[in-house]
Amino acid sequence: MPIQVTCPGCHTRFSVGDQHAGKTGACPKCKGQIQVPELSDEIVIHAPELEPGSVDSKGRSVLKPIKRKEAKFNATIFTAVAGLVVLSVAVAWLLGRSELSDEAQFWMLTGGAILIGPLISYAGYSFLHDAELGAFEGSDLLVRSVGCGAVYAFLWGVYMYVGTQIFRTEDWEAGLGMLQLMGLCVPMLGMGALAAFVSFDLDPATGFFHYTLYFLVCMGLRYVMGLPFLPGM
């Protein structure tokens, strides 16, 4: 029977054969020393006795345990999302080579940011969620993806508004410096990570990567259109 072991250094959990009981070895991840518990040290958890009234006349349990579901990677959905992203790149390439007015270009960028927000939110959650925890799915996941994507798109509006209010128009048009761009992007990344945390219960680091995925896709589409990676760059 395998013995469950947790490394005290890196907290990695893994199982070893019972022939290693009581032995000391190196953690396969951090190489720290681990003491494998003796077989006698294992804790056996027994099912709790049913409370009165929780069984029927035949002694069968009438209480149904809540089953935790894990989100499974859906190749079909992921392929569809990836196809839409590729289509977005193709559309951005065509728009970048067409003669659009500044106003038309603005609305195209706004519409694109709103459109890909839910798609990237949905796709990002599918492989960034913690498989050991219960995962959102179905309509619940769809609503959360739409809400999170809308916040992501809204943050571009915040970026533009704050940038044009803080910096002079000529500086904005000529191109801001690296520190100035970082001053606009860092709060934006922080708010995006918070939106992912609230929408999907992701931990702060994973929420940051979730929003960064959307942020980088938007930058890439701007580049394909022949625009600077960031407004004001």
N, C-alpha and C positions, 0 to 999 in steps of 0.2 A: 504493500500500500504506500503510495507516495507521501512524503512528508513535506508539508508546507513550510517554507523558510522565508523570512524577511531580513534583508541585509540591514544592519543597524547604521551603516554609513550612508548609502544612497536610497534606502527604503525600497529597493526593488524586490518584488515578490516572485518566487519561482518554487518549483517542487523538485525534490530529489528522491531517489529510491531509498527504501527503508534499510538497504545495506549500508547506507552512510550515516545511520543513526549514531549520535554521540561523537561524530568525527568533526574535525576542523578543516575548513578549506577556504579557497579564495572565491570572492563574489565574481561571477562571470562578467559583471558590468564595470564595477569600480575597483576590483581586485583586492578589496579589503577582506580581512579575516572574518569568517562566519562560523559560529558554533551550531552544528545541526542538533536539534533537540533529540533526546532519547525517545524511544517509542512510548515509554511510560509517562513522558511529559505531555503527550498529546491530550487535548481537551475534547471530550466527546459531548456534543450538545444533543440532548434528547428533546423530542418534540414536547411542548407543554401539554399538560392535561387539559382537556376541554372543560370549560366552565359549565355549570348546570344550565340547562336550557339551550345549549348550543348543539344538541344532538336530537334526532327524531326518535320515534318510538322503537326503531330498529337499531338504535345506537350509532347511526351514521351522522357525520358532521353536516350541519346545515349552514355552516359559515364557509363561504368561498373566499380563499385568499386572493389578494390582489396580485396579479401577475405583472411583473415589470417587463416591459418590452424594450428590446434594443433596436435602434435604428440600423437597418441593413443597407449596405451600399447598393443602390439601384443603378445598374449599368445603363439601363434604357433611359432613365431620367437624366443621368449625368451626361450621356451622349447627346440628348436633345438640348440640354443647356449649353454644352460645348459647341454644338452646331449653331445655336443662336448667337453665341459669342463670335464665332467665325463669320457669321453673316453680318454682325455689327462691324467687324473689322473691314469687310468688303464694302459695306455702305459708307463707312468713314473714309475709305480710300477714294471712292467715287466722289463723295462730297468735297474732299480736299482738292480735287482736280476740276471742280465746277466753279463757276463764277457766282458766288453768293454774296449778297450784301451783308454788312456787319450785323444788321438786325436779324436777317434770316439765319446767319451762322449762330448767333446767340441762341435762338429758339431751337435750332438743331442740337446744339450742345446741351441745352436744358432738357430737351426731350430724351436725348440719349442717356443722360445721367439718371433720369427717372426710370427709364425703361430697363436698363441693365441692373439697377439696384436690387430689385427682388430676385433676379436671376442669379446674381453673384452671391446674394445672401443665402439663397436656397442651396446652391452648389457648394458654397464654402462650409455651411453647417453639415452637409452630408459627410464630409471627411475630417472636420475639425472637432466634432462633438466627442465626448467621452463615452466610449463603447460600454464602459462598466456602469454607467448611470442610465436611468430611464430617459428615452429620447422623445422629442416631439415628432409627430407624424401626421399625415392626412391634412385635414382642413386647418388644424391648429398650427401646423408647421407652415402652411401656405399663408395664413394671416400674419404670423410673426415675420415671415420673409418679406411680405409686402410692407409691413410697418417699418421693419429695419431698413429696407431698401429706400423707403421714402425719407427716412431720417438721413441716410447717407447722401442722397441727392440734395437734401436741404442744407447740408453742411457746405456744399459748394456755394450755395447762395450766401451763407454766412461768411465764407472765405472772401467772396467778391465784395460784399458790402463792407466788411471790416477793412479790407485792403484799400478800397477806394476812399474810405473815410479817414484812414490814418495817413496814407501817403498822397502826395500831390499827383495830379493827373499826369503831368509831364514825366514824373519819376515812374509812375505805373506803366506808361506807354513806352518809355525808354528801357525799362527793365530794372527790377529791384535787385538788390544785393542778396548774397546767400543768407546772411543773418536775418535780413528782413523777411525773406521767404520762409525761413525756419520759424520765425516768430508767428507767421500765419499758419504754417502747417502743423506745428507741434500741438497747439490747442485743438486743431481740427482732428488730429489723430487720437487725442485723448477723448474727445467727445464721441468719435466713432467707436472706440473700444467700449465706452460706457453704453452706447446704444446696443452693441452686440451682447454685452453682459445682461442688460435689461430684457432684451428680446429672446435670447436663447439660453440664459443662465450659464454662459461660458465664463471661465475664469478670466481675470484681467489680461493675462498674457495671450490666451487663445482669442479673446475678443479683439485684441490689438491686431493679431494676424488676420482675423476675419475681415476687419475693416481695411487693413493694408492691401488685401487682395483686391477689393473694390477700387481702392485708391490707385493702385498700379495699373489696373485695367483701364481706368479713365485716362491716366497719363499716356498709356500706350495708344489708345484711340485718338487722343489729341495729336500725338506724334504722327500717326498714320495720316491724319488730315493735313499734315504740314504745319501744325501749330506748335508753339512751345509746350514742353511737358506740363507746365503750370501757368495759369493766368498771371500776368505780371512778370514773367521770367524774361 
